Amino acid sequence: QGLEDSLNLIFDQVKRQIPLDAFYVALYDDKKDIVSFPILFDSEKKWEEHPSRLGESPLISRVIQNGTPLLWNVTDAEMEDKTDDIRVGDHSRTTVSILISPLYIAARIVGVISAQSYSKNLYNHEHLVLLTAIAQQVAIAIENARLFEETTKRAQRLGILNEIGREISTLSELPTL
């Protein structure tokens, strides 16, 4: 099962456990300082989001840099101050209940998982604990998909080398060494 299939399955499971309007998994490439979004749903619609620099996504950046989950029920006063907020998904709406948890592989943060809602004060500590537990499983699924893809590519390369070796061995005009 590939990464996309795994993430779609995870989305289906998360939305059964946590009320949400928006959901994403963001992967962080620390060598390039880029955040990509292999899965992003907003209001039951799949969205494509272009990769961006880590600093362009303040909340994602905060969770990745601090390594701690975030629970934020945005107040009316905070809503007024969110004019410079960077949004993903449906840019015409602003989520007001936000959960974000880091994805750890060993001691390294490889991204975040987030559930968000347009309903005020929807999330509590139990929701954050649940998303954090799910994040551990998501990180394992991501690493397994990466290892599977790496193994598949290696097997394909070895197959090509094997075929080349067979072809070379059938050549009768090779000079004797």
C-alpha positions as CSV (number, residue, x, y, z in Angstrom):
1,Q,0.0,0.0,0.0
2,G,1.4,3.4,-1.0
3,L,1.6,6.6,1.0
4,E,-1.4,8.1,-0.7
5,D,-3.6,5.1,0.1
6,S,-2.3,5.0,3.7
7,L,-3.1,8.7,4.2
8,N,-6.6,8.4,2.7
9,L,-7.3,5.5,5.1
10,I,-5.9,7.6,8.0
11,F,-8.1,10.5,7.1
12,D,-11.2,8.3,7.1
13,Q,-10.3,6.9,10.5
14,V,-9.5,10.4,12.0
15,K,-12.7,11.9,10.8
16,R,-14.6,9.1,12.6
17,Q,-12.9,9.9,15.9
18,I,-12.4,13.7,15.8
19,P,-15.0,16.2,14.5
20,L,-13.3,18.2,11.8
21,D,-13.9,20.4,8.8
22,A,-10.3,20.5,7.6
23,F,-7.5,17.8,7.8
24,Y,-4.0,17.6,6.5
25,V,-0.7,15.8,6.9
26,A,2.3,18.1,6.1
27,L,5.7,16.5,5.6
28,Y,8.8,18.4,6.4
29,D,12.0,18.1,4.4
30,D,14.7,19.5,6.7
31,K,17.4,19.5,4.1
32,K,15.4,21.8,1.8
33,D,13.4,23.5,4.5
34,I,10.2,22.7,2.6
35,V,6.7,21.6,3.8
36,S,4.6,19.6,1.4
37,F,1.0,18.4,1.8
38,P,0.5,14.9,0.5
39,I,-3.1,15.0,1.8
40,L,-5.3,18.0,2.5
41,F,-9.1,17.9,2.9
42,D,-11.3,20.9,3.6
43,S,-15.1,20.7,3.8
44,E,-14.9,17.1,2.4
45,K,-13.1,18.3,-0.7
46,K,-9.5,17.3,-1.5
47,W,-7.3,20.3,-2.1
48,E,-3.9,20.6,-3.7
49,E,-1.5,22.8,-1.9
50,H,1.9,23.8,-3.3
51,P,5.0,23.1,-1.1
52,S,6.3,26.1,0.9
53,R,9.1,27.1,3.1
54,L,8.7,26.1,6.7
55,G,8.6,29.8,7.9
56,E,5.6,30.5,5.6
57,S,3.4,28.3,7.7
58,P,3.6,29.8,11.2
59,L,1.6,27.2,13.1
60,I,3.2,24.2,11.3
61,S,6.6,25.9,11.9
62,R,5.9,26.3,15.6
63,V,4.9,22.7,16.1
64,I,7.9,21.4,14.1
65,Q,10.4,23.7,15.8
66,N,9.0,23.1,19.4
67,G,8.2,19.5,18.9
68,T,5.0,19.9,21.0
69,P,1.4,19.4,19.9
70,L,-0.9,22.5,19.6
71,L,-4.5,22.9,20.7
72,W,-5.8,26.3,19.9
73,N,-9.4,27.5,20.2
74,V,-9.2,30.9,18.6
75,T,-11.0,33.7,20.5
76,D,-12.9,36.6,18.9
77,A,-10.0,38.9,19.8
78,E,-7.5,36.6,18.2
79,M,-9.7,36.4,15.1
80,E,-9.4,40.1,14.6
81,D,-5.6,39.8,14.7
82,K,-5.4,36.9,12.2
83,T,-5.1,39.2,9.2
84,D,-1.7,37.9,8.3
85,D,-2.6,34.2,8.8
86,I,-1.4,31.8,6.1
87,R,-4.2,29.4,5.3
88,V,-4.2,26.0,3.5
89,G,-7.2,24.5,1.8
90,D,-10.2,26.8,1.4
91,H,-8.6,30.3,1.7
92,S,-12.0,32.0,1.9
93,R,-12.7,30.6,5.4
94,T,-10.8,30.7,8.7
95,T,-10.6,27.7,11.1
96,V,-11.2,28.6,14.7
97,S,-10.5,25.3,16.4
98,I,-7.1,23.8,15.6
99,L,-5.2,20.7,16.6
100,I,-1.7,20.0,15.3
101,S,0.6,17.2,16.4
102,P,4.2,16.5,15.3
103,L,5.0,13.3,13.4
104,Y,8.1,11.7,14.9
105,I,10.3,9.0,13.4
106,A,12.7,8.1,16.1
107,A,13.8,11.5,17.5
108,R,13.3,13.3,14.2
109,I,10.2,15.4,13.3
110,V,9.1,14.6,9.7
111,G,5.9,16.6,9.6
112,V,2.6,17.3,11.3
113,I,-1.0,16.0,11.3
114,S,-3.8,18.5,11.8
115,A,-7.5,18.5,12.4
116,Q,-9.3,21.8,12.3
117,S,-12.9,23.1,12.4
118,Y,-14.9,26.3,11.6
119,S,-16.9,25.7,14.8
120,K,-15.7,27.7,17.9
121,N,-14.2,25.9,20.9
122,L,-14.7,22.5,19.5
123,Y,-11.5,20.8,20.7
124,N,-10.3,19.9,24.2
125,H,-7.2,18.2,25.7
126,E,-8.7,14.7,25.0
127,H,-8.9,15.5,21.3
128,L,-5.3,16.5,21.3
129,V,-4.2,13.3,23.1
130,L,-6.1,11.3,20.6
131,L,-4.6,13.1,17.6
132,T,-1.1,12.7,19.1
133,A,-1.6,9.0,19.5
134,I,-2.8,8.8,15.9
135,A,0.3,10.8,14.9
136,Q,2.5,8.1,16.1
137,Q,0.8,5.6,13.9
138,V,0.8,8.0,10.9
139,A,4.6,8.5,11.3
140,I,5.1,4.7,11.2
141,A,2.9,4.4,8.1
142,I,4.9,7.2,6.4
143,E,8.2,5.5,7.2
144,N,6.9,2.1,6.1
145,A,5.7,3.6,2.8
146,R,9.1,5.3,2.3
147,L,11.0,2.1,3.0
148,F,8.7,0.1,0.7
149,E,9.2,2.6,-2.1
150,E,13.0,2.6,-1.5
151,T,13.1,-1.2,-1.6
152,T,10.9,-1.3,-4.7
153,K,13.3,1.1,-6.5
154,R,16.3,-0.9,-5.4
155,A,14.7,-4.1,-6.7
156,Q,14.0,-2.5,-10.0
157,R,17.6,-1.3,-10.4
158,L,18.9,-4.7,-9.5
159,G,16.6,-6.3,-12.0
160,I,17.9,-3.9,-14.7
161,L,21.5,-4.7,-13.8
162,N,20.7,-8.4,-13.9
163,E,19.2,-8.1,-17.3
164,I,22.2,-6.2,-18.6
165,G,24.5,-8.8,-17.2
166,R,22.5,-11.6,-18.9
167,E,22.7,-9.7,-22.2
168,I,26.4,-9.2,-21.9
169,S,27.0,-12.9,-21.1
170,T,25.3,-13.9,-24.4
171,L,27.6,-11.8,-26.5
172,S,30.0,-14.1,-28.3
173,E,32.2,-11.4,-29.8
174,L,33.7,-10.3,-26.6
175,P,37.5,-10.4,-26.6
176,T,39.0,-13.0,-24.3
177,L,40.4,-11.5,-21.2
